[in-house]
Amino acid sequence: MITLTTNVQAGITGFENPTIRFRKQPLNLQTLFVHSHTSMRIISADNSYQKFGIAKGDWLLIDSALQALATDLVLFEYHGESHIARWNVLCQHIAASGKAWDELHVMGVISVSIHHFRQPPPLPWHCDLTEIDLHQLIVTQEHSTLLCRAAGVSMLPHIWDRDILILERHLTPENDDVIVLALNNDLVVKRINVHTKTLYSDNSSFKPYPITQDDYTRLHGVVRYSLRLHRSMPL
C-alpha cells in the first residue's frame, strides 16, 4: 500500500495532483498504528458519539496499558454497558457524583477509530493484536490501495478535516459510495449518485453538484474506510 503526500479536498476546492508523483515507500497499518500488540485490541462501537466523530459499528483501536492523558478518549464499562468519554470529563463526573471507581472499568485509551463506507469484513474474536493483523483486516489488494488525507468539512460527520482515507482504486463505484476524483481543476472526496451522475456531501450545508458533459472528471478510487487519530502519531 502506498501513501499520498497531498490532501484530498472535501469541498469543491483545491487542485488536482497526479497520483504517481506522490508515491512513497509501502506502508503497513499494523506497523503504523499498533505500538503494543499485547495490550491493544479492536472493539466495535456499541453507540454513536457524533461529537467525537464515532458512529455505531466503527472499529475502535484501544490500548489497555496506555496511561490516559487529560483529553484522551477512553472506553469504559459501567453497569455492564460500554461508554466513551474524555478522561478529564470522566474524572470530573466521578468526583462530582461521589460514585466509586470500583463500579467502573476502564477498558483502554482509544488511539484510532475506523469508519466503514462499505460493509466491513467480520471482526474476528481476539484477546489482543498478537492474534489478528490490522493491515490484513483492512487492506485486501496492496497494489491498488492508497493512503491519503482529507481536508475540509463538507463530508462531516463521517469524514473530518485531516482524517486518513483508505482509497481502493480497484473498486467500481456503487450508488452512494464515497469516491475521490479529479473534477475540473480540483481533487475532491464526495458521495456519488451513479444514476443521476451527481456528487453530493454528507454535510447538508454543501449543495449537490451534477456532473455535465462539460466537466473533466477522473476517478481515483472508492473510499472504503476513514481513520481518525485520537492521539497524535507520526505519519
C-alpha positions as a Markdown table, in Angstrom:
| # | Residue | x | y | z |
|---|---|---|---|---|
| 1 | Met | 0.0 | 0.0 | 0.0 |
| 2 | Ile | 1.3 | 3.5 | -0.8 |
| 3 | Thr | 0.7 | 6.9 | 0.7 |
| 4 | Leu | 0.0 | 10.3 | -0.9 |
| 5 | Thr | 1.7 | 13.4 | 0.4 |
| 6 | Thr | -1.2 | 15.6 | -0.7 |
| 7 | Asn | -4.6 | 16.4 | 0.8 |
| 8 | Val | -7.9 | 15.4 | -0.7 |
| 9 | Gln | -10.3 | 18.4 | -0.5 |
| 10 | Ala | -13.7 | 17.6 | 1.0 |
| 11 | Gly | -15.2 | 20.6 | -0.7 |
| 12 | Ile | -15.1 | 21.6 | -4.4 |
| 13 | Thr | -11.8 | 23.4 | -3.8 |
| 14 | Gly | -8.1 | 22.8 | -4.1 |
| 15 | Phe | -6.3 | 21.5 | -7.1 |
| 16 | Glu | -5.5 | 18.1 | -8.6 |
| 17 | Asn | -2.2 | 16.4 | -8.2 |
| 18 | Pro | -1.3 | 13.4 | -10.4 |
| 19 | Thr | -1.2 | 10.4 | -8.1 |
| 20 | Ile | 2.0 | 9.0 | -9.5 |
| 21 | Arg | 4.1 | 12.0 | -8.4 |
| 22 | Phe | 3.3 | 11.4 | -4.7 |
| 23 | Arg | 4.0 | 7.7 | -4.3 |
| 24 | Lys | 6.3 | 6.7 | -1.5 |
| 25 | Gln | 7.5 | 3.5 | 0.1 |
| 26 | Pro | 4.9 | 1.0 | 1.1 |
| 27 | Leu | 3.2 | 1.4 | 4.5 |
| 28 | Asn | 1.8 | -1.2 | 6.9 |
| 29 | Leu | -1.1 | -0.2 | 9.1 |
| 30 | Gln | -0.1 | -2.6 | 11.8 |
| 31 | Thr | 3.3 | -1.1 | 12.0 |
| 32 | Leu | 1.9 | 2.4 | 11.7 |
| 33 | Phe | -0.8 | 2.3 | 14.4 |
| 34 | Val | 0.0 | -0.7 | 16.6 |
| 35 | His | 2.8 | 0.0 | 19.1 |
| 36 | Ser | 1.9 | -2.7 | 21.6 |
| 37 | His | 0.4 | -6.0 | 20.3 |
| 38 | Thr | -0.2 | -7.5 | 23.7 |
| 39 | Ser | -2.2 | -4.6 | 25.2 |
| 40 | Met | -4.1 | -3.4 | 22.1 |
| 41 | Arg | -7.3 | -4.8 | 20.5 |
| 42 | Ile | -10.1 | -3.7 | 18.2 |
| 43 | Ile | -13.6 | -3.3 | 19.5 |
| 44 | Ser | -16.8 | -2.3 | 17.6 |
| 45 | Ala | -18.6 | 0.8 | 19.0 |
| 46 | Asp | -22.0 | 0.0 | 20.5 |
| 47 | Asn | -23.3 | 3.5 | 20.1 |
| 48 | Ser | -22.7 | 6.7 | 18.1 |
| 49 | Tyr | -20.8 | 9.6 | 19.6 |
| 50 | Gln | -21.1 | 12.3 | 17.0 |
| 51 | Lys | -19.1 | 14.9 | 18.9 |
| 52 | Phe | -16.1 | 12.5 | 18.8 |
| 53 | Gly | -16.7 | 11.5 | 15.2 |
| 54 | Ile | -17.6 | 7.9 | 16.2 |
| 55 | Ala | -20.6 | 6.1 | 14.6 |
| 56 | Lys | -22.2 | 2.9 | 15.8 |
| 57 | Gly | -20.3 | 0.0 | 14.4 |
| 58 | Asp | -17.0 | 1.9 | 14.0 |
| 59 | Trp | -13.9 | -0.1 | 14.9 |
| 60 | Leu | -12.0 | 1.3 | 17.9 |
| 61 | Leu | -8.3 | 0.6 | 18.4 |
| 62 | Ile | -7.8 | 0.7 | 22.1 |
| 63 | Asp | -4.8 | 0.2 | 24.4 |
| 64 | Ser | -5.4 | -1.1 | 27.9 |
| 65 | Ala | -1.9 | -0.3 | 29.1 |
| 66 | Leu | -1.7 | 3.3 | 27.9 |
| 67 | Gln | -1.8 | 6.0 | 30.6 |
| 68 | Ala | -4.7 | 8.2 | 29.8 |
| 69 | Leu | -4.0 | 11.9 | 29.3 |
| 70 | Ala | -6.5 | 14.6 | 30.2 |
| 71 | Thr | -8.0 | 14.9 | 26.7 |
| 72 | Asp | -7.8 | 11.3 | 25.7 |
| 73 | Leu | -10.9 | 9.3 | 24.7 |
| 74 | Val | -11.4 | 6.3 | 26.9 |
| 75 | Leu | -13.7 | 3.3 | 26.5 |
| 76 | Phe | -15.2 | 2.2 | 29.8 |
| 77 | Glu | -17.9 | -0.2 | 31.2 |
| 78 | Tyr | -20.4 | 0.9 | 33.8 |
| 79 | His | -23.1 | -1.5 | 35.0 |
| 80 | Gly | -22.5 | -3.8 | 32.0 |
| 81 | Glu | -22.7 | -1.1 | 29.3 |
| 82 | Ser | -19.8 | 0.4 | 27.4 |
| 83 | His | -19.4 | 4.2 | 27.0 |
| 84 | Ile | -16.9 | 6.7 | 25.6 |
| 85 | Ala | -15.8 | 9.9 | 27.3 |
| 86 | Arg | -12.8 | 12.2 | 27.6 |
| 87 | Trp | -10.7 | 11.2 | 30.5 |
| 88 | Asn | -10.8 | 14.6 | 32.3 |
| 89 | Val | -14.6 | 14.8 | 31.9 |
| 90 | Leu | -15.0 | 11.3 | 33.3 |
| 91 | Cys | -12.8 | 12.0 | 36.3 |
| 92 | Gln | -14.7 | 15.2 | 37.0 |
| 93 | His | -18.0 | 13.4 | 36.8 |
| 94 | Ile | -16.9 | 10.6 | 39.1 |
| 95 | Ala | -15.6 | 13.2 | 41.6 |
| 96 | Ala | -18.8 | 15.3 | 41.5 |
| 97 | Ser | -21.2 | 12.3 | 41.7 |
| 98 | Gly | -19.3 | 10.6 | 44.5 |
| 99 | Lys | -19.5 | 7.3 | 42.6 |
| 100 | Ala | -16.9 | 4.7 | 43.5 |
| 101 | Trp | -14.3 | 3.9 | 40.9 |
| 102 | Asp | -14.7 | 0.2 | 41.5 |
| 103 | Glu | -18.2 | 0.5 | 39.8 |
| 104 | Leu | -16.4 | 1.5 | 36.6 |
| 105 | His | -14.0 | -0.5 | 34.4 |
| 106 | Val | -11.8 | 1.5 | 32.0 |
| 107 | Met | -11.1 | -0.8 | 29.0 |
| 108 | Gly | -8.5 | 1.4 | 27.4 |
| 109 | Val | -7.5 | 4.6 | 25.6 |
| 110 | Ile | -8.9 | 5.0 | 22.1 |
| 111 | Ser | -6.0 | 5.8 | 19.7 |
| 112 | Val | -7.8 | 5.3 | 16.4 |
| 113 | Ser | -11.4 | 5.0 | 15.2 |
| 114 | Ile | -12.1 | 3.4 | 11.8 |
| 115 | His | -15.3 | 4.2 | 9.9 |
| 116 | His | -16.7 | 1.9 | 7.2 |
| 117 | Phe | -18.2 | 3.2 | 4.0 |
| 118 | Arg | -18.9 | -0.3 | 2.8 |
| 119 | Gln | -19.8 | -3.4 | 4.7 |
| 120 | Pro | -16.7 | -4.4 | 6.6 |
| 121 | Pro | -15.4 | -8.0 | 7.0 |
| 122 | Pro | -16.5 | -9.7 | 10.2 |
| 123 | Leu | -14.3 | -8.6 | 13.1 |
| 124 | Pro | -12.6 | -11.8 | 14.4 |
| 125 | Trp | -12.7 | -12.6 | 18.1 |
| 126 | His | -9.4 | -11.8 | 19.7 |
| 127 | Cys | -7.8 | -11.0 | 23.0 |
| 128 | Asp | -5.1 | -8.7 | 21.6 |
| 129 | Leu | -3.4 | -7.8 | 18.4 |
| 130 | Thr | -1.0 | -10.8 | 18.5 |
| 131 | Glu | -3.9 | -12.8 | 17.2 |
| 132 | Ile | -5.0 | -10.6 | 14.3 |
| 133 | Asp | -3.3 | -8.2 | 11.9 |
| 134 | Leu | -4.9 | -4.7 | 11.4 |
| 135 | His | -3.3 | -4.3 | 8.0 |
| 136 | Gln | -4.5 | -7.6 | 6.6 |
| 137 | Leu | -8.0 | -6.9 | 8.0 |
| 138 | Ile | -8.4 | -3.7 | 6.1 |
| 139 | Val | -6.2 | -3.9 | 3.0 |
| 140 | Thr | -7.2 | -6.6 | 0.6 |
| 141 | Gln | -5.2 | -5.5 | -2.5 |
| 142 | Glu | -1.8 | -3.9 | -1.8 |
| 143 | His | -1.0 | -2.8 | -5.3 |
| 144 | Ser | -4.2 | -0.7 | -5.8 |
| 145 | Thr | -4.8 | 0.7 | -2.2 |
| 146 | Leu | -3.7 | 4.2 | -1.3 |
| 147 | Leu | -3.5 | 6.2 | 1.9 |
| 148 | Cys | -4.4 | 9.9 | 1.7 |
| 149 | Arg | -5.6 | 12.7 | 3.9 |
| 150 | Ala | -8.8 | 14.6 | 3.7 |
| 151 | Ala | -9.1 | 18.4 | 4.0 |
| 152 | Gly | -12.3 | 20.4 | 4.7 |
| 153 | Val | -15.7 | 19.9 | 6.4 |
| 154 | Ser | -18.1 | 19.0 | 3.5 |
| 155 | Met | -18.1 | 15.3 | 4.5 |
| 156 | Leu | -18.9 | 15.8 | 8.1 |
| 157 | Pro | -19.8 | 13.9 | 10.3 |
| 158 | His | -18.2 | 10.9 | 8.7 |
| 159 | Ile | -15.0 | 12.5 | 7.4 |
| 160 | Trp | -13.3 | 15.2 | 9.5 |
| 161 | Asp | -10.6 | 17.5 | 8.4 |
| 162 | Arg | -7.2 | 15.6 | 8.3 |
| 163 | Asp | -8.8 | 12.2 | 8.5 |
| 164 | Ile | -6.9 | 9.4 | 6.8 |
| 165 | Leu | -8.7 | 7.8 | 3.9 |
| 166 | Ile | -8.2 | 4.2 | 2.7 |
| 167 | Leu | -8.7 | 4.6 | -1.1 |
| 168 | Glu | -9.2 | 1.5 | -3.2 |
| 169 | Arg | -8.5 | 2.1 | -6.9 |
| 170 | His | -9.7 | -1.4 | -8.0 |
| 171 | Leu | -13.3 | -0.9 | -6.9 |
| 172 | Thr | -16.1 | 0.2 | -9.2 |
| 173 | Pro | -18.2 | 2.9 | -7.6 |
| 174 | Glu | -21.7 | 1.8 | -6.5 |
| 175 | Asn | -24.6 | 4.1 | -5.7 |
| 176 | Asp | -23.9 | 6.4 | -2.6 |
| 177 | Asp | -20.2 | 5.3 | -2.4 |
| 178 | Val | -17.7 | 7.8 | -1.3 |
| 179 | Ile | -15.2 | 8.4 | -4.0 |
| 180 | Val | -12.1 | 10.5 | -4.7 |
| 181 | Leu | -12.0 | 12.1 | -8.2 |
| 182 | Ala | -10.5 | 14.9 | -10.2 |
| 183 | Leu | -13.2 | 17.4 | -11.0 |
| 184 | Asn | -12.0 | 20.0 | -13.5 |
| 185 | Asn | -9.1 | 21.7 | -11.5 |
| 186 | Asp | -9.9 | 20.1 | -8.1 |
| 187 | Leu | -9.3 | 16.9 | -6.3 |
| 188 | Val | -12.4 | 16.1 | -4.2 |
| 189 | Val | -14.0 | 13.5 | -2.0 |
| 190 | Lys | -17.7 | 13.1 | -2.4 |
| 191 | Arg | -20.6 | 10.6 | -2.4 |
| 192 | Ile | -21.9 | 9.8 | -5.9 |
| 193 | Asn | -25.4 | 9.0 | -7.2 |
| 194 | Val | -24.4 | 6.8 | -10.1 |
| 195 | His | -27.9 | 7.0 | -11.6 |
| 196 | Thr | -28.1 | 10.8 | -11.9 |
| 197 | Lys | -24.3 | 11.4 | -12.0 |
| 198 | Thr | -24.5 | 13.8 | -9.1 |
| 199 | Leu | -21.8 | 14.4 | -6.5 |
| 200 | Tyr | -23.0 | 15.3 | -3.0 |
| 201 | Ser | -21.7 | 15.9 | 0.5 |
| 202 | Asp | -22.7 | 14.4 | 3.8 |
| 203 | Asn | -22.7 | 17.9 | 5.2 |
| 204 | Ser | -26.1 | 19.3 | 4.2 |
| 205 | Ser | -24.6 | 22.9 | 4.1 |
| 206 | Phe | -23.0 | 22.0 | 0.8 |
| 207 | Lys | -25.1 | 21.8 | -2.4 |
| 208 | Pro | -25.1 | 18.7 | -4.7 |
| 209 | Tyr | -23.0 | 19.0 | -7.9 |
| 210 | Pro | -24.5 | 17.5 | -11.1 |
| 211 | Ile | -21.7 | 16.3 | -13.4 |
| 212 | Thr | -22.2 | 17.5 | -17.0 |
| 213 | Gln | -20.5 | 16.7 | -20.3 |
| 214 | Asp | -18.5 | 19.9 | -19.9 |
| 215 | Asp | -16.8 | 18.7 | -16.7 |
| 216 | Tyr | -13.5 | 17.0 | -16.7 |
| 217 | Thr | -13.5 | 14.0 | -14.3 |
| 218 | Arg | -11.1 | 11.3 | -13.5 |
| 219 | Leu | -11.9 | 8.7 | -10.9 |
| 220 | His | -9.0 | 7.9 | -8.4 |
| 221 | Gly | -10.8 | 5.3 | -6.3 |
| 222 | Val | -13.5 | 4.4 | -3.8 |
| 223 | Val | -13.0 | 5.3 | -0.1 |
| 224 | Arg | -13.5 | 2.1 | 1.8 |
| 225 | Tyr | -12.5 | 3.3 | 5.3 |
| 226 | Ser | -11.7 | 6.6 | 7.1 |
| 227 | Leu | -9.3 | 6.6 | 10.0 |
| 228 | Arg | -9.4 | 9.2 | 12.7 |
| 229 | Leu | -6.4 | 9.6 | 15.0 |
| 230 | His | -7.5 | 10.4 | 18.6 |
| 231 | Arg | -3.8 | 10.6 | 19.7 |
| 232 | Ser | -1.1 | 12.2 | 17.6 |
| 233 | Met | 1.1 | 9.8 | 15.7 |
| 234 | Pro | 3.8 | 10.3 | 13.1 |
| 235 | Leu | 2.7 | 9.7 | 9.6 |
